[in-house]
Amino acid sequence: MPSENLPYLFAVYSVTWVLFFAYVFYVSRRQRDLEREIKDLRAAMKSVDEDSSSSSG
């Protein structure tokens, strides 16, 4: 490989790693948001369950 192509290789390598870490960051943020939403939904379901059992008992 000619040495004049090395800057392009480095640029592509760097961009690839930046995109990879951006994707990992995005996925981890999305996972955290989904975990929070699941927690909220479970709390809402528990509240509905408690309300329905106390009104029917």
C-alpha positions as CSV (number, residue, x, y, z in Angstrom):
1,M,0.0,0.0,0.0
2,P,1.5,3.4,-0.9
3,S,2.3,5.6,2.0
4,E,0.3,8.5,0.6
5,N,-2.9,6.6,1.3
6,L,-2.2,6.2,5.0
7,P,-4.0,9.5,6.0
8,Y,-7.1,8.2,4.3
9,L,-6.8,4.9,6.1
10,F,-6.4,6.6,9.4
11,A,-9.4,8.9,8.7
12,V,-11.6,5.9,7.9
13,Y,-10.3,4.0,10.9
14,S,-11.0,7.0,13.2
15,V,-14.5,7.7,11.8
16,T,-15.4,4.0,12.2
17,W,-14.4,4.1,15.9
18,V,-16.3,7.3,16.5
19,L,-19.4,5.9,14.9
20,F,-19.0,2.7,16.9
21,F,-18.8,4.6,20.2
22,A,-21.7,6.9,19.2
23,Y,-23.8,3.8,18.6
24,V,-22.9,2.2,21.9
25,F,-23.7,5.5,23.7
26,Y,-27.1,5.7,21.9
27,V,-27.9,2.1,22.7
28,S,-27.0,2.5,26.3
29,R,-29.1,5.6,26.7
30,R,-32.0,3.9,24.9
31,Q,-31.7,0.9,27.3
32,R,-31.7,3.1,30.3
33,D,-34.8,4.9,29.1
34,L,-36.6,1.6,28.4
35,E,-35.7,0.3,31.9
36,R,-37.1,3.5,33.4
37,E,-40.3,3.1,31.3
38,I,-40.6,-0.6,32.4
39,K,-40.2,0.4,36.0
40,D,-42.9,3.1,35.7
41,L,-45.3,0.7,33.9
42,R,-44.8,-1.9,36.7
43,A,-45.5,0.7,39.3
44,A,-48.7,1.7,37.4
45,M,-49.8,-1.9,37.0
46,K,-49.2,-2.5,40.8
47,S,-51.2,0.6,41.6
48,V,-54.1,-0.6,39.4
49,D,-53.9,-4.1,40.9
50,E,-54.1,-2.7,44.4
51,D,-57.0,-0.3,43.5
52,S,-59.0,-3.1,42.0
53,S,-58.4,-5.6,44.8
54,S,-59.2,-3.1,47.5
55,S,-62.5,-2.0,45.8
56,S,-63.7,-5.6,45.2
57,G,-62.8,-6.8,48.7
